[in-house]
Structures are given as structure tokens and as C-alpha cells.
Amino acid sequence: MDALKDIFKFLIERKKLWLMPLTLVLLILGALLIFGGGSALAPFIYSLF
């Protein structure tokens, strides 16, 4: 979690706030792929894509 905190601190300090939505979308998609791969919800998550 420290890496995420560092990324967001970097974005704020460098005034790269336009990258925050992109970062959040990538994190959400990554979490869906990781948690959806081995769970009972996998068929429902894969149907979204």
C-alpha cells in the first residue's frame, strides 16, 4: 500500500492530477482480473468484457 500512497503523492506534487482517473481505472481493472479469476463470480465478471 505504500507504493500506491507514493504514486498519489507524486501525482499531487507534480500537478499531474489528470492522471489520477487513469490510475484509478487501471487499479480497478487489475483488481477485477485478480479477484475474478479464481472466484465463483468469474463468469459474471468476464461477461462484462
C-alpha positions as CSV (number, residue, x, y, z in Angstrom):
1,M,0.0,0.0,0.0
2,D,3.0,2.3,0.4
3,A,3.6,2.2,-3.3
4,L,0.0,3.4,-4.0
5,K,0.4,6.2,-1.5
6,D,3.7,7.2,-3.1
7,I,2.2,7.2,-6.6
8,F,-0.7,9.5,-5.4
9,K,1.7,11.8,-3.6
10,F,3.9,12.0,-6.7
11,L,0.8,12.9,-8.8
12,I,-0.3,15.6,-6.4
13,E,3.2,17.1,-6.0
14,R,3.9,17.2,-9.8
15,K,0.4,18.6,-10.6
16,K,-0.4,15.6,-12.7
17,L,-3.9,15.4,-11.4
18,W,-5.2,14.4,-14.8
19,L,-3.5,11.0,-14.4
20,M,-5.5,10.1,-11.3
21,P,-8.6,8.9,-13.1
22,L,-6.5,6.7,-15.4
23,T,-4.6,5.3,-12.4
24,L,-7.8,4.5,-10.6
25,V,-9.4,2.8,-13.6
26,L,-6.3,0.7,-14.1
27,L,-6.3,-0.3,-10.4
28,I,-10.0,-1.3,-10.5
29,L,-9.4,-3.4,-13.7
30,G,-6.4,-5.1,-12.2
31,A,-8.4,-5.9,-9.0
32,L,-11.2,-7.3,-11.1
33,L,-8.8,-9.5,-13.0
34,I,-7.1,-10.8,-9.9
35,F,-10.1,-11.4,-7.8
36,G,-12.3,-12.5,-10.6
37,G,-10.0,-15.2,-11.9
38,G,-10.4,-17.7,-9.0
39,S,-13.8,-16.9,-7.6
40,A,-17.4,-18.0,-8.3
41,L,-18.0,-14.6,-9.7
42,A,-15.7,-15.1,-12.6
43,P,-18.3,-15.9,-15.3
44,F,-20.2,-12.7,-14.4
45,I,-17.1,-10.5,-14.4
46,Y,-15.9,-11.9,-17.8
47,S,-19.3,-11.3,-19.3
48,L,-18.8,-7.6,-18.6
49,F,-15.9,-7.6,-21.1
